[in-house]
Amino acid sequence: MTDQPLLSVKDLHTQFRTDEGIIKAVDGVSFDIKRGETVAIVGESGSGKSITAMSILGLIPNPPGEIVSGEILFEGKDLIQASESELRNIRGNDISMIFQEPMTSLNPSLTIGKQLAEPIVVHTKLNWKEALKKAIGFLGKVQIADAENRIKEHPHQFSGGMRQRVMIAMGLGCEPKLIIADEPTTALDVTVQAQILELLKDLTRNNDTSLLLITHDLGVVARYAERVNVMYAGRIVESGSVMDVFHNPQHPYTKGLLASIPRMDQDAGDKLVPIIGSPPDLSMLPTGCAFHPRCPVKTEECTRAVPPLKKVGPYHHKACWING
Amino acid sequence: MVEISKHNQKKMDPLLSVKNLKVHFPIRKPSLFGGESLSVKAVDGITFDLRSGETVGLVGESGCGKSTTGLAILRMLNVSEGDINFDGENISNFSPSQMRPIRKSMQMIFQDPFASLNPRMKVRDLVGEPLIAHNMTTNKADYVEQVDQLLDMVGLNPKMAKRYPHEFSGGQRQRIGIARAVAVRPKLIICDEPVSALDVSIQAQVINLLEELQDTIGMAYLFIAHDLAVVRHISDRVAVMYLGRIVEVATRDELYNNPKHPYTQSLLKAIPVPDPKLEASRAHFALQGEVPSPLNPPTGCHFHPRCPNATDICRSVSPVLGKIEAGHTVSCHLFETTNLSMNTDQGQVIQNDKKVPERGVA
């Protein structure tokens, strides 16, 4: 595991210009993903987790958004400096994305087969006929029965879970090295969520594909990820192996989150300990550490300066002024 | 089935008793030339009780009929068949005007705190509206005082009463919705996914508030949700629905520690727990298939196409909800149950066995 990471995000800053001023949606985020590894980004709405993903793929709408500084190194190549045609080549070929909404991310007026074959035609030298044949194979891989006939159908004839399978098939189409899955199962039912995540796990492990899993569900992180980055108000506040972060959380936000959720593995009668207040408005961030207004252990220092991400264990980091 | 929960010292009669409730939505009538009529059987014969002060969780995946059940109890939907006895009256065929006074005792908290509040009304009027609708206030000063008290009760500063909903965060808006519901001191609140639209760090605040209010006011909750961890936390008893029917009802601990129905079991196995050590040791197994359309449900037991243990009888005969032990009923052919059904129809009947509870406070 000493070779260079597949993806290395360094001090990424992504901002949006709005009527309320500049919104620092991603404010100095750094993390790595190794080959074959599953890394999660967890955070609540507005924490910047999806914007981080969109920045990697160069999908930030400009204007109003802009990557102001930082590096996104994919196999050593900086994607921020890449031209649009280079990026297009990487998207789909090397990196693909699975979105949250399987209902809206498919085109309702095209057949499933056409939508699956299109990226294959665009990214490989295969013709439509061959691409369609390949598409049938992909549908089989994501466990859709009767694929020969189902590629002739339209998205509305597929259920939510099946549509997400199609999205995964599409994402796997060009055998990418990295899959970015942004809340891939949030819109799905619990039993279907389990199917989709198990499928993603099998497919990525079998092909040594890396997975960046973006979610707000701590249970999903614990089950499927090896490492996790906890985001709050545009910054990573804690990162480490899932074991470190869940069993030895260091940042007060991570501790607070783990204490506030009702858990199936604890006594049902235990009172929940909520985090006071609510996530901050990114256009009016508090000074210093963004979490300090909600932090039970804050000190004077927390209101003055933003804490850097510091090492607290071999692979465990936190951004907090409080020691211990 | 009788369990005494923390507030239920006075009455043994259930506050709410739903018997063989069916809510069907017709989508096609037979034409002049024949053809079959077609309807979506959103709720297809469910029976359960809810006692004063008790919290019953109603869980299931989308489309299982849990929200429809809630709306039918509130009589915001028409009942196709069956009885809803609330506080001694059968309200299943009440007209809207007959329902008006009943709604003083039966309120609702909605899922979406952004869509459920009128953006043009100030918080004071939003929270005070039910007081006026039910003639619970005499003059302006009393009205303002009552509203301020309510805001205080749900953890909002009464000074905010002159603001509009858009000035509040999601969690605060849900508090406004809760203040509206408790304003008339109802006996029952139907909570339809009250925390699922909120950020993770906010959910605990709202769950704790609901528990505190129940302690002070003593109303019962019908807590409809898909999040089994939240339901486990707040409920005294839990009913699991699948495709319009109840498949299992038990006390909270019994259901989560000793689930019987294959659907309940797979549902519990499917939820990831935020504990990597535990997850690493758990067998991950995903239930196959998806929930079929309620337009054309499977024959026999609705769950049989996805059930790992289905047999021939499951494919042909609808199982009946029956008791396996005190406080635990299940609708599954795999179990020898004491058939409690006296109603011949669907057989989806739970009967109370008047036994004194063993379980203490939640």
Interface residues (C-beta under 8 A of the other chain):
Chain A: E44 S45 S159 G160 G161 M162 D189 V190 T191 V192 Q193 A194 Q195 E198 H216 D217 L218 G219 V220 V221 A222 R223 Y224 V242 M243 F246 H247 G256 L257 L258 S260 I261 P262 R263 M264 D265 A268 G269 K271 L272 V273 P274 I275 I276 S278 P279 R294
Chain B: E61 S62 S169 G170 G171 Q172 D199 V200 S201 I202 Q203 A204 Q205 I207 N208 H226 L228 A229 V230 R232 H233 I234 R252 D253 Y256 S266 L267 L268 K269 A270 I271 P272 V273 P274 D275 P276 K277 L278 E279 R282 H284 F285 A286 L287 Q288 E290 V291 V361 A362
